[in-house]
Amino acid sequence: MTAKITLIGQPQQVQIRNGIVAFSIVTGPASNTAPKGLVLFKAVTYRVECSERQYNRGRADAQDKSELILEGYLEPRIDEQGKPYVAVVALSVISKQVQTARKLEQ
């Protein structure tokens, strides 16, 4: 069973291999205070994977350093050392700069 997720953040540690782009996005808590009785989680690092074509089409150009908005699903994976982790497999990738430009065109 998979879960859909939407992430907004700056890509870090971008690696491109065999047409696959892998990077990390760190997201922090949505608020500084948690409801009474609930624990507030700290920043979470997500490992994102998408195709190189999808990654390049989602950005305005190579100098586009704006945050990425991506939608995807969570999938268990195994890294090179054999350790399991949960990756976000991106279904759509778009930068805030491209999103703003598209809204202005409409």
C-alpha angles and dihedrals in degrees: 000000000000134000127216118232136185118209131187118190152099115291113239132187093017113197125182118198129160093344093310121114117206123185142150128246119195116205124186130209116293091232139016095233128057125209113267111284096016126105118235111227121220125231115316125212116216123195108218127196128188140146119281091238092053091048093050094045091052093059127069094227142323091285093054103121097167122122119279124235111205137173122200147126134265117251131176114242140173121231128218092273091054096253118139120236137164116250129194108230105205120229095178131015125188133157122230089242092057092043091053092048091051092050090051091052092056 
